[in-house]
Amino acid sequence: MATVRTPAEQQSIYRFMLKSLQEHPSEAVLYLNFEVSRFDDNEELQQCYQLLSKTDRQKLYDFFNSKSSSTRSYFRTQEAHYCKKPSNACRRFATEPRSITPKSSTRYTKQIQQPPSSPDPFFTQTSALIHSWKLKQKSKNQLGIELNVLIGGCAKLSQLIEIIHTLKNDKLVMETSWDIRLIHKLLHKAAEFSDSHSSNFDGVFSDITRFKSSYESKTCTLLLKLIKLNLNFSDAKGLVLGNAAVASLMQQWGIKPNVSIYNAFITVCAKTGQFDSAWRLVCGDKPVMAPHLPLKADSITCINLLTACAETGRYAEAKSLVLGDGDTASLVQQWGIKPNVAIYSAFITVCAKTGQFGSAWQLVCGDKPVMAPHLPLKADSITCMNLLTACAEMERFTEAESLVLGDGDTASLMQQWGIKPDVAIYNAFITVCAKTGQFDSAWQLVCGDKPMMTPHLALKTNQITCINLLTACAEMERFTEAKSLVLGDDDGDTVTASLMQQWGIKPDVAIYSAFITVCAKTGQFDSAWQLVCGDKPMMAPHLPLKANQITCTNLLSACAETGRYAEAKSLVLGDIAIASLMQQWGIKPNVAIYSAFITVCAKTGQFDSAWQLVCGGKPVMAPHLPLKADSITCMNLLSACAEAGRYAEAKSLVLGDGATASLMQQWGIEPDVAIYSAFITVCAKTGQFDSAWQLVCGDKPLMAPHLPLKADSITCMNLLTACAEMERFTEAESLVLGDGDTASLMQQWGIKPDVAIYNAFIKACIKAKQLDTGIWYLEKIMNKCNMSTLSQMHAQLAPLEKNNFASMIDKGITQGIYKKNVGLMNHCIDLHMDKIFEEHSGNDTHIQGVPLAFAKLLFCYHKKNNETKITSIITGYHGNNTLKNGMISFLKDEFGLEFIEDKFNSGMIVLSESTH
């Protein structure tokens, strides 16, 4: 039975500890952190430490870890009366029974004392320490301290796991109760390897929680951090919530949940896609945090919930949390929490992830902004970063420009808000430019007439700037600029240093890998290959920079884009007599690399080489091997099956045979909707329509509303492609339109058709020679549903009737479908939908352009109507400039007209002066 001590006795123990540790304050910090210190051999001190209350342990830790001498002086003044007399507290209490060790809640610094260098593996060193303890050569406390040092010396997660496994395999160790600081050291160290793959943490949680100790609330928070790295929701649930049959570990340990623990649990839910479990904590039938309960949500709860909303695409819940509705106060208001800039910034991230740009922009530029210079809350640089992320996601260049650069006559919003742009903000703006086809605006930041970042300015470019610029080069296919950035120029006569050299930035592996991506996108394979296999390689085993797995993955992407199978094979597989380049470089292939190699095989007609990786005589991925195929591998194999017309292999992969389990079953991979959708594509390419249709409408469907897997819009698109390939109008009709008495399959599945679905249906109708019937039904449905997408339908349909395009336009003008000028005014064709169609109702701030096929025919239409003086065309920035670049090529190839990008408006092309 535990001894109950009076407050006076507890105070006496605390005075003794404080007095003893004050003799060597710097050593006290080490002692309280369970590091090696001069107090380690003081058994009296150790016994008294075990008798301290949780509060007194925290007071000691706070006192000795206080960085400010003035603060420490203050504490000394407050505690001076404790230190007037020597205390014999240790002798008074040392012989008392200690069946229950008080819980410790000390917080630790990141000081790590490295162990003496030893060539022995970590399990050997751990075993030696355990052995000496068993021989009574060291006490349990000394063993804990030396284990702490050994743990601190782990440079790899695998080394930490060696220690844990060695400890758990010893019976006496597992029967002994250990100081909680040792458990915390294991958890802190595991958290240092956050860049390791989630699967590398498998089993670590269960191993650590098997150790006997006095677990406390802080331990639970650290365990949740470990679980988040492992992406294992079931462990988090078992720790915090338990289930009807089994109490949670926290209950078993006698630990009451607190807000910090629930907040950490929410972060696990966010990472593992378990939004509902997080939301139930505050809005379920039995909430655990609420204004009327002892535990109340705080601002961190709100930020973590918003992170979960962002990860799982839950805008409605995020809005109810932060903004509420016209008639309903926000949850934050109901909980009595004042929103702060961090909460609004997190909400902006949700908007970015869910396509709700307008809601984000309203926070700073709406009629009733919540952050502004004249309001208590003011936007900060993080707000701006998140807004730029939203601009990138929603391709809103205009707003990004107004935020960062402003206009000639108007200061930027950041200037108005008193926020100075930094390198991170400019880097984020470059990302917006990359996503919106505004390469020149990005390049101007570093190479314009008035650059914002250069060696002679306060702000200087960094490696992230270079990577983002390379991303923009890849998106806009600007190889010349990428080369000048990374490699410079050498034309034989003159050598120009790269921009990075001029800026004093050393290229690293990440930059070269990004440059390889540019080469892949621009067809410059040789320039990429030269980095690793040229006469003067930049990355090699004998050089400071060495290629890594990401380099290899990007090289394989370049091989796929340019159809270079031989190089991909030499990189990954090598030859009988020659080791692969990866072997020569000391790089172990992983599943991602093999999956990328499969993509190369799919693009180059080398199906058998891909299939050999999983089903050959010597497979490299299998259940009995260290590397195991995953769902991405399966997706890539299905793409290869589709390209090569290999239905049998696809079927064996996904469905198997009556007597034989599918390969995915054998590999322990559960098919998901994406895999079934990819299988449908194989069926479409190989004439196996019935196999595709059986997935959703067979006797034993695999995707249905009552099943865990449900068809989605991509499934429907792929099914319609299969209908078109096999001329199955009846099935296409039942999928999209249904019958008079029967709802369409999409209605039954709860999927709303969009323009892409309707376009795919039209193509199926054309292939099945049922165009008139399909359009009649479609127009009827769209009118009934008050859908305003008819203009987009016509834009897609018109090019399908090339020979009748002019008559279709003329007829459409009389029917009020097209504007009378059909986008032409003052010798300029505007290819935006709202300038061509009468009743187009797109997003006012992001009007779509017409498809390229339509644009080509429209130019010919106007040219034939005696309009020979077309001098400019407004294309916008749609689809990575597909429309703009496509029209430039078309006009040059078909009419010999040289159109170039307008110097003042990159969304417009103009007839060059030489053509004039």
VEXDOZA-460566 format. One line per field, with one value per residue (C-alpha): residue number from 1; x, y, z. Coordinates in steps of 0.25 Angstrom, whole numbers, plus 5000, padded with zeros to 4 digits. Layout:
BEGIN
k = c(NUM;...)
east = c(X;...)
north = c(Y;...)
up = c(Z;...)
This chain:
BEGIN
k = c(1;2;3;4;5;6;7;8;9;10;11;12;13;14;15;16;17;18;19;20;21;22;23;24;25;26;27;28;29;30;31;32;33;34;35;36;37;38;39;40;41;42;43;44;45;46;47;48;49;50;51;52;53;54;55;56;57;58;59;60;61;62;63;64;65;66;67;68;69;70;71;72;73;74;75;76;77;78;79;80;81;82;83;84;85;86;87;88;89;90;91;92;93;94;95;96;97;98;99;100;101;102;103;104;105;106;107;108;109;110;111;112;113;114;115;116;117;118;119;120;121;122;123;124;125;126;127;128;129;130;131;132;133;134;135;136;137;138;139;140;141;142;143;144;145;146;147;148;149;150;151;152;153;154;155;156;157;158;159;160;161;162;163;164;165;166;167;168;169;170;171;172;173;174;175;176;177;178;179;180;181;182;183;184;185;186;187;188;189;190;191;192;193;194;195;196;197;198;199;200;201;202;203;204;205;206;207;208;209;210;211;212;213;214;215;216;217;218;219;220;221;222;223;224;225;226;227;228;229;230;231;232;233;234;235;236;237;238;239;240;241;242;243;244;245;246;247;248;249;250;251;252;253;254;255;256;257;258;259;260;261;262;263;264;265;266;267;268;269;270;271;272;273;274;275;276;277;278;279;280;281;282;283;284;285;286;287;288;289;290;291;292;293;294;295;296;297;298;299;300;301;302;303;304;305;306;307;308;309;310;311;312;313;314;315;316;317;318;319;320;321;322;323;324;325;326;327;328;329;330;331;332;333;334;335;336;337;338;339;340;341;342;343;344;345;346;347;348;349;350;351;352;353;354;355;356;357;358;359;360;361;362;363;364;365;366;367;368;369;370;371;372;373;374;375;376;377;378;379;380;381;382;383;384;385;386;387;388;389;390;391;392;393;394;395;396;397;398;399;400;401;402;403;404;405;406;407;408;409;410;411;412;413;414;415;416;417;418;419;420;421;422;423;424;425;426;427;428;429;430;431;432;433;434;435;436;437;438;439;440;441;442;443;444;445;446;447;448;449;450;451;452;453;454;455;456;457;458;459;460;461;462;463;464;465;466;467;468;469;470;471;472;473;474;475;476;477;478;479;480;481;482;483;484;485;486;487;488;489;490;491;492;493;494;495;496;497;498;499;500;501;502;503;504;505;506;507;508;509;510;511;512;513;514;515;516;517;518;519;520;521;522;523;524;525;526;527;528;529;530;531;532;533;534;535;536;537;538;539;540;541;542;543;544;545;546;547;548;549;550;551;552;553;554;555;556;557;558;559;560;561;562;563;564;565;566;567;568;569;570;571;572;573;574;575;576;577;578;579;580;581;582;583;584;585;586;587;588;589;590;591;592;593;594;595;596;597;598;599;600;601;602;603;604;605;606;607;608;609;610;611;612;613;614;615;616;617;618;619;620;621;622;623;624;625;626;627;628;629;630;631;632;633;634;635;636;637;638;639;640;641;642;643;644;645;646;647;648;649;650;651;652;653;654;655;656;657;658;659;660;661;662;663;664;665;666;667;668;669;670;671;672;673;674;675;676;677;678;679;680;681;682;683;684;685;686;687;688;689;690;691;692;693;694;695;696;697;698;699;700;701;702;703;704;705;706;707;708;709;710;711;712;713;714;715;716;717;718;719;720;721;722;723;724;725;726;727;728;729;730;731;732;733;734;735;736;737;738;739;740;741;742;743;744;745;746;747;748;749;750;751;752;753;754;755;756;757;758;759;760;761;762;763;764;765;766;767;768;769;770;771;772;773;774;775;776;777;778;779;780;781;782;783;784;785;786;787;788;789;790;791;792;793;794;795;796;797;798;799;800;801;802;803;804;805;806;807;808;809;810;811;812;813;814;815;816;817;818;819;820;821;822;823;824;825;826;827;828;829;830;831;832;833;834;835;836;837;838;839;840;841;842;843;844;845;846;847;848;849;850;851;852;853;854;855;856;857;858;859;860;861;862;863;864;865;866;867;868;869;870;871;872;873;874;875;876;877;878;879;880;881;882;883;884;885;886;887;888;889;890;891;892;893;894;895;896;897;898;899;900;901;902;903;904;905;906;907;908;909;910;911;912;913;914;915;916)
east = c(5000;5006;5010;5003;5012;5008;5011;5022;5028;5027;5033;5045;5048;5047;5057;5067;5067;5068;5079;5087;5085;5089;5103;5105;5094;5099;5100;5086;5080;5087;5082;5068;5069;5074;5087;5101;5104;5112;5100;5098;5105;5097;5088;5081;5078;5072;5063;5058;5056;5047;5039;5036;5022;5019;5018;5031;5038;5033;5037;5051;5052;5047;5056;5069;5065;5062;5071;5070;5079;5069;5058;5067;5071;5056;5054;5066;5059;5046;5053;5063;5056;5056;5071;5075;5076;5082;5072;5072;5060;5066;5070;5056;5049;5059;5055;5040;5033;5032;5022;5017;5027;5021;5019;5029;5024;5038;5040;5053;5063;5069;5083;5088;5101;5108;5113;5127;5130;5129;5130;5120;5106;5095;5089;5103;5105;5091;5093;5106;5099;5088;5098;5106;5093;5090;5104;5101;5112;5103;5090;5077;5078;5092;5087;5076;5086;5095;5084;5080;5093;5093;5079;5084;5095;5086;5088;5077;5064;5068;5079;5068;5060;5072;5072;5057;5057;5069;5062;5049;5055;5061;5051;5057;5057;5042;5039;5046;5039;5047;5048;5038;5050;5056;5042;5042;5056;5052;5040;5047;5058;5048;5042;5055;5054;5041;5047;5046;5036;5023;5025;5039;5032;5023;5023;5030;5018;5014;5029;5030;5017;5021;5031;5027;5027;5019;5012;5007;4999;5012;5016;5002;5005;5019;5013;5002;5014;5020;5007;5006;5019;5014;5001;4994;4980;4977;4988;4983;4969;4974;4982;4972;4958;4958;4946;4933;4941;4955;4958;4968;4982;4981;4969;4978;4989;4980;4982;4971;4971;4974;4972;4987;4985;4972;4979;4990;4979;4973;4986;4987;4973;4977;4989;4981;4968;4960;4953;4940;4947;4953;4940;4933;4942;4935;4922;4918;4907;4916;4926;4938;4942;4930;4927;4918;4929;4942;4950;4948;4954;4964;4971;4980;4968;4963;4976;4977;4963;4965;4977;4968;4958;4969;4975;4961;4955;4944;4940;4926;4932;4943;4933;4924;4936;4941;4931;4917;4905;4896;4887;4897;4909;4922;4926;4938;4928;4920;4932;4936;4949;4954;4959;4973;4982;4987;4973;4969;4982;4979;4965;4971;4979;4965;4960;4972;4970;4955;4954;4948;4957;4946;4944;4959;4960;4948;4956;4965;4959;4944;4933;4935;4950;4954;4969;4973;4982;4970;4965;4971;4975;4985;4990;5004;5014;5008;4995;5001;5008;4995;4988;4998;4996;4982;4985;4994;4983;4972;4981;4978;4990;4983;4980;4995;5000;4992;4996;5011;5015;5003;5001;5008;4999;4994;5003;5003;4993;5006;5011;4997;4997;5011;5017;5031;5032;5043;5050;5039;5028;5035;5037;5022;5019;5028;5020;5007;5014;5018;5003;4997;5006;5013;5027;5032;5026;5034;5047;5046;5048;5062;5066;5057;5061;5057;5060;5055;5065;5080;5094;5094;5080;5076;5068;5076;5071;5073;5072;5057;5056;5064;5056;5043;5048;5052;5038;5033;5042;5037;5022;5025;5035;5046;5059;5068;5065;5067;5080;5085;5080;5088;5098;5101;5106;5118;5118;5132;5137;5131;5127;5116;5115;5101;5092;5094;5109;5107;5097;5107;5098;5104;5095;5091;5084;5070;5073;5079;5067;5058;5066;5065;5050;5051;5059;5048;5037;5045;5051;5065;5068;5083;5085;5079;5087;5100;5098;5101;5107;5114;5129;5128;5117;5112;5107;5116;5121;5135;5129;5123;5109;5104;5091;5080;5066;5059;5070;5067;5052;5053;5063;5052;5042;5051;5053;5038;5035;5046;5044;5058;5056;5071;5076;5065;5069;5083;5079;5071;5074;5087;5091;5096;5111;5109;5103;5092;5096;5089;5097;5110;5105;5101;5086;5076;5064;5051;5037;5035;5047;5042;5028;5034;5042;5029;5024;5036;5032;5018;5022;5033;5025;5034;5022;5030;5041;5031;5023;5036;5038;5026;5024;5037;5047;5054;5044;5049;5036;5028;5022;5034;5044;5048;5041;5026;5018;5008;4995;5004;5011;4998;4993;5005;5005;4990;4995;5005;4994;4985;4997;5001;4986;4989;4976;4979;4990;4981;4971;4980;4985;4972;4961;4969;4962;4951;4962;4973;4973;4977;4992;4987;4981;4993;5001;4992;4988;4973;4968;4962;4953;4965;4970;4957;4956;4969;4965;4953;4962;4969;4956;4952;4966;4964;4950;4946;4934;4926;4938;4937;4922;4922;4930;4918;4906;4909;4903;4915;4918;4931;4927;4913;4906;4904;4918;4931;4936;4927;4929;4933;4933;4946;4940;4928;4937;4945;4932;4927;4941;4938;4924;4929;4940;4930;4918;4910;4899;4889;4899;4904;4889;4886;4899;4896;4882;4874;4860;4847;4844;4858;4868;4881;4892;4900;4887;4886;4901;4900;4909;4906;4909;4918;4922;4933;4923;4913;4924;4929;4914;4913;4925;4919;4907;4915;4922;4909;4902;4892;4896;4882;4876;4887;4887;4871;4872;4883;4877;4864;4871;4880;4869;4861;4873;4875;4889;4897;4907;4901;4911;4923;4915;4914;4929;4933;4923;4925;4939;4933;4926;4937;4931;4918;4925;4921;4907;4906;4911;4902;4890;4895;4895;4880;4877;4883;4894;4906;4908;4907;4921;4926;4937;4943;4944;4954;4962;4964;4958;4955;4955;4948;4935;4927;4932;4927;4914;4902;4898;4911;4911;4925;4933;4933;4948;4953;4946;4949;4955;4949;4956;4968;4960;4949;4958;4965;4952;4947;4959;4956;4942;4945;4956;4946;4936;4946;4952;4967;4972;4972;4984;4982;4976;4973;4976;4977;4986;4978;4983;4998;4997;4992;4982;4992;5004;4994;4989;5003;5007;4994;4995;5009;5008;4994;4995;5010;5006;5016;5008;5016;5013;5009;5020;5010;5000;5004;4990;4990;4997;4999;5003;5018;5023;5031;5018;5011)
north = c(5000;5014;5023;5036;5047;5060;5073;5076;5063;5066;5080;5074;5064;5076;5085;5074;5072;5087;5088;5077;5080;5095;5091;5088;5095;5091;5077;5077;5080;5067;5059;5064;5060;5046;5049;5046;5055;5055;5052;5038;5031;5038;5027;5036;5047;5036;5031;5044;5048;5035;5041;5055;5058;5061;5076;5077;5070;5080;5092;5086;5085;5099;5105;5098;5100;5115;5122;5135;5138;5149;5138;5128;5139;5141;5127;5127;5138;5130;5117;5123;5119;5105;5104;5110;5097;5084;5073;5059;5056;5045;5037;5039;5034;5024;5012;5014;5005;5010;5001;5012;5022;5036;5040;5050;5061;5067;5074;5071;5079;5073;5072;5059;5053;5044;5031;5027;5023;5008;4998;4989;4988;4995;4982;4977;4989;4988;4974;4977;4988;4978;4967;4976;4980;4966;4963;4975;4983;4995;4999;5000;5015;5014;5005;5015;5026;5018;5013;5028;5031;5020;5024;5038;5033;5026;5033;5024;5019;5004;5006;5011;4999;4990;4995;4994;4979;4976;4981;4975;4961;4961;4955;4962;4976;4974;4970;4982;4996;5007;5022;5029;5038;5026;5023;5038;5037;5026;5034;5047;5040;5033;5046;5051;5041;5048;5047;5032;5024;5022;5006;5007;5010;4998;4991;5002;5007;4993;4990;5003;5001;4987;4993;4995;5009;5020;5025;5039;5049;5054;5040;5039;5052;5046;5033;5040;5047;5033;5028;5040;5036;5022;5026;5016;5020;5007;5010;5024;5019;5008;5018;5029;5023;5008;5001;4995;4982;4987;4999;5009;5008;5022;5016;5004;5013;5022;5034;5044;5050;5065;5075;5073;5059;5061;5071;5061;5051;5060;5062;5047;5047;5058;5049;5036;5042;5039;5052;5047;5042;5056;5063;5054;5059;5073;5071;5056;5051;5050;5061;5060;5075;5085;5098;5090;5080;5080;5080;5091;5092;5103;5110;5099;5089;5098;5099;5084;5082;5091;5083;5071;5078;5082;5068;5062;5073;5077;5091;5091;5087;5097;5108;5104;5104;5118;5126;5119;5123;5135;5130;5121;5126;5119;5107;5116;5127;5116;5111;5125;5125;5137;5134;5139;5140;5126;5121;5129;5125;5110;5113;5119;5106;5098;5108;5105;5090;5090;5100;5111;5123;5133;5130;5131;5144;5150;5149;5160;5167;5165;5175;5171;5167;5160;5164;5178;5189;5196;5184;5177;5165;5168;5158;5153;5147;5133;5138;5143;5130;5122;5132;5129;5114;5117;5125;5114;5103;5111;5117;5132;5140;5153;5152;5147;5159;5169;5162;5162;5172;5181;5190;5202;5211;5203;5198;5183;5178;5174;5188;5193;5183;5187;5173;5173;5161;5151;5141;5130;5139;5142;5127;5124;5134;5127;5115;5123;5127;5113;5108;5120;5120;5133;5129;5143;5149;5139;5141;5156;5154;5150;5154;5166;5181;5183;5169;5167;5156;5157;5157;5172;5173;5171;5158;5148;5135;5122;5107;5107;5119;5111;5099;5107;5114;5100;5095;5108;5104;5090;5095;5105;5096;5107;5098;5110;5118;5105;5102;5117;5115;5102;5099;5113;5113;5109;5111;5108;5123;5128;5122;5128;5124;5119;5128;5120;5122;5137;5136;5128;5116;5102;5093;5081;5067;5073;5084;5074;5065;5077;5081;5066;5068;5080;5072;5061;5072;5078;5066;5069;5055;5056;5068;5060;5048;5056;5060;5045;5038;5049;5053;5062;5057;5066;5054;5041;5032;5039;5053;5061;5060;5047;5043;5038;5030;5043;5046;5032;5034;5047;5040;5029;5040;5046;5032;5030;5044;5042;5027;5023;5009;5005;5016;5012;4998;5001;5010;5000;4986;4986;4975;4960;4965;4979;4984;4994;5009;5009;4997;5004;5017;5009;5012;5002;5002;5004;5001;5015;5013;5000;5006;5017;5007;5000;5013;5014;5000;5004;5016;5008;4995;4987;4980;4967;4975;4981;4968;4961;4970;4963;4950;4946;4935;4945;4955;4968;4971;4959;4956;4948;4959;4972;4980;4978;4983;4994;5000;5010;4998;4991;5004;5005;4991;4993;5005;4996;4985;4996;5001;4987;4981;4971;4967;4954;4959;4971;4961;4952;4964;4970;4958;4945;4933;4924;4915;4925;4937;4950;4955;4966;4957;4948;4961;4966;4978;4982;4988;5002;5010;5016;5001;4997;5009;5006;4992;4998;5005;4992;4986;4998;4996;4981;4980;4973;4982;4971;4970;4985;4985;4974;4982;4991;4984;4969;4958;4961;4976;4981;4995;4999;5008;4997;4993;4999;5003;5012;5017;5031;5041;5035;5021;5027;5034;5021;5013;5023;5021;5006;5009;5018;5007;4996;5004;5001;5012;5005;5004;5018;5023;5015;5020;5035;5037;5025;5022;5028;5019;5016;5026;5026;5018;5031;5036;5023;5024;5038;5044;5057;5058;5069;5074;5064;5053;5059;5061;5046;5042;5050;5043;5029;5034;5038;5024;5017;5026;5031;5046;5052;5043;5046;5061;5062;5054;5063;5076;5072;5068;5080;5089;5082;5083;5097;5094;5105;5097;5096;5105;5096;5085;5092;5095;5081;5076;5086;5081;5067;5072;5079;5079;5085;5095;5107;5104;5099;5113;5120;5112;5114;5129;5129;5120;5130;5120;5128;5143;5150;5153;5140;5146;5155;5170;5180;5169;5162;5148;5146;5131;5132;5125;5137;5145;5134;5128;5136;5130;5125;5126;5122;5127;5142;5143;5131;5129;5117;5117;5109;5095;5096;5089;5098;5110;5105;5104;5117;5124;5117;5121;5136;5136;5130;5141;5151;5155;5155;5165;5157;5163;5157;5146;5146;5132;5134;5125;5112;5098;5102;5110;5098;5108;5119;5110;5101;5113;5119;5105;5104;5118;5116;5102;5104;5119;5122;5133;5137;5140;5143;5146;5160;5167;5174;5162;5148;5144;5149;5146;5156;5156;5159;5171;5163;5156;5169)
up = c(5000;4996;5008;5009;5013;5019;5012;5022;5019;5004;5006;5014;5002;4992;5001;5002;4987;4984;4994;4988;4973;4976;4979;4964;4956;4942;4946;4952;4938;4933;4945;4943;4929;4932;4926;4931;4943;4956;4964;4958;4969;4980;4985;4995;4985;4975;4986;4990;4975;4974;4986;4980;4976;4961;4964;4972;4961;4951;4960;4961;4946;4943;4953;4948;4933;4935;4924;4930;4942;4947;4947;4954;4964;4967;4969;4979;4987;4987;4991;5001;5013;5009;5009;5023;5030;5025;5024;5027;5019;5011;5023;5029;5017;5010;5017;5015;5005;4991;4984;4975;4968;4967;4953;4947;4937;4934;4921;4914;4906;4893;4900;4895;4901;4890;4895;4893;4879;4878;4866;4873;4868;4877;4881;4886;4894;4900;4903;4910;4919;4923;4926;4935;4942;4944;4950;4960;4954;4953;4959;4951;4952;4946;4935;4932;4930;4921;4913;4912;4906;4897;4892;4889;4880;4870;4857;4850;4854;4851;4862;4872;4869;4871;4885;4888;4882;4891;4903;4900;4898;4912;4922;4934;4927;4924;4938;4944;4945;4939;4941;4932;4927;4920;4913;4909;4904;4894;4890;4888;4880;4871;4868;4863;4851;4845;4831;4832;4824;4833;4831;4838;4851;4851;4864;4872;4879;4884;4888;4896;4903;4908;4917;4932;4937;4943;4931;4931;4922;4915;4912;4904;4897;4892;4889;4880;4873;4870;4865;4855;4849;4848;4842;4851;4855;4862;4872;4875;4877;4886;4894;4896;4893;4894;4890;4896;4899;4904;4912;4906;4910;4917;4926;4929;4933;4942;4933;4931;4917;4916;4905;4901;4899;4891;4882;4879;4876;4866;4859;4857;4852;4842;4837;4836;4829;4841;4842;4848;4860;4862;4860;4870;4881;4880;4872;4875;4883;4895;4893;4902;4901;4902;4910;4920;4922;4930;4918;4908;4894;4892;4880;4878;4877;4866;4858;4859;4855;4843;4839;4839;4831;4821;4820;4818;4809;4819;4816;4822;4836;4835;4832;4843;4853;4849;4842;4845;4837;4836;4847;4854;4862;4859;4868;4872;4877;4884;4891;4896;4888;4881;4867;4865;4853;4854;4853;4841;4834;4837;4831;4818;4817;4817;4806;4798;4799;4796;4785;4793;4789;4791;4806;4808;4801;4808;4821;4817;4805;4807;4811;4825;4827;4840;4838;4834;4839;4845;4853;4865;4857;4846;4835;4836;4827;4830;4826;4813;4811;4812;4803;4792;4794;4792;4779;4774;4777;4770;4759;4763;4758;4759;4774;4776;4769;4776;4789;4787;4775;4774;4762;4756;4763;4774;4786;4788;4799;4807;4807;4811;4823;4827;4824;4817;4807;4810;4802;4806;4801;4788;4787;4789;4779;4769;4771;4768;4755;4751;4753;4745;4733;4738;4736;4733;4746;4753;4746;4747;4762;4760;4746;4743;4742;4756;4763;4777;4781;4777;4784;4785;4791;4806;4801;4794;4786;4793;4789;4791;4781;4771;4772;4771;4758;4753;4756;4748;4737;4736;4736;4725;4718;4719;4717;4713;4726;4735;4728;4731;4745;4748;4738;4731;4717;4709;4694;4692;4691;4704;4717;4725;4740;4744;4752;4764;4763;4762;4774;4782;4783;4783;4775;4783;4779;4781;4771;4761;4762;4760;4747;4742;4743;4734;4724;4725;4722;4710;4703;4707;4712;4709;4718;4730;4727;4726;4741;4745;4733;4725;4723;4735;4744;4755;4764;4766;4777;4776;4777;4788;4782;4780;4773;4782;4781;4777;4766;4761;4761;4753;4743;4741;4739;4728;4722;4721;4715;4704;4702;4707;4711;4710;4719;4729;4729;4731;4743;4750;4745;4738;4730;4732;4732;4737;4750;4749;4751;4764;4769;4765;4772;4785;4784;4788;4779;4786;4782;4777;4767;4762;4760;4752;4744;4741;4736;4726;4722;4719;4711;4703;4700;4709;4717;4720;4727;4736;4739;4742;4754;4761;4754;4748;4751;4761;4765;4773;4780;4787;4800;4804;4800;4807;4796;4794;4783;4787;4781;4773;4767;4763;4757;4749;4745;4740;4732;4725;4723;4716;4708;4703;4702;4713;4719;4724;4733;4738;4741;4749;4756;4761;4760;4759;4755;4761;4767;4768;4777;4770;4771;4780;4789;4790;4792;4803;4796;4796;4783;4784;4775;4767;4764;4759;4751;4745;4742;4735;4726;4722;4719;4710;4703;4701;4697;4710;4713;4721;4731;4734;4735;4745;4755;4757;4752;4753;4762;4771;4769;4776;4776;4781;4791;4801;4800;4806;4792;4784;4770;4767;4756;4750;4750;4742;4732;4730;4728;4718;4711;4711;4705;4694;4690;4690;4685;4697;4696;4705;4717;4715;4715;4728;4735;4732;4728;4734;4729;4731;4742;4747;4752;4746;4752;4756;4763;4770;4774;4778;4768;4761;4746;4742;4729;4727;4729;4719;4709;4711;4709;4696;4691;4694;4687;4674;4674;4676;4665;4675;4675;4673;4684;4694;4692;4693;4706;4711;4708;4715;4727;4728;4726;4737;4746;4743;4739;4732;4725;4711;4705;4710;4704;4690;4691;4693;4682;4671;4667;4666;4653;4646;4633;4638;4648;4641;4639;4654;4658;4649;4654;4668;4666;4662;4673;4683;4687;4681;4682;4668;4667;4673;4680;4669;4671;4665;4658;4672;4675;4690;4693;4706;4708;4712;4699;4690;4697;4700;4714;4719;4734;4739;4751;4749;4753;4745;4732;4724;4710;4699;4696;4686;4675;4676;4675;4663;4656;4660;4655;4641;4642;4644;4633;4623;4626;4620;4633;4628;4638;4651;4658;4672;4680;4695;4700;4715;4723;4723;4724;4726;4713;4705;4697;4695;4691;4682;4675;4672;4666;4658;4652;4648;4642;4635;4630;4632;4642;4653;4665;4678;4692;4695;4703;4712;4714;4714;4712;4698;4685;4674;4660;4659;4652;4642;4638;4636)
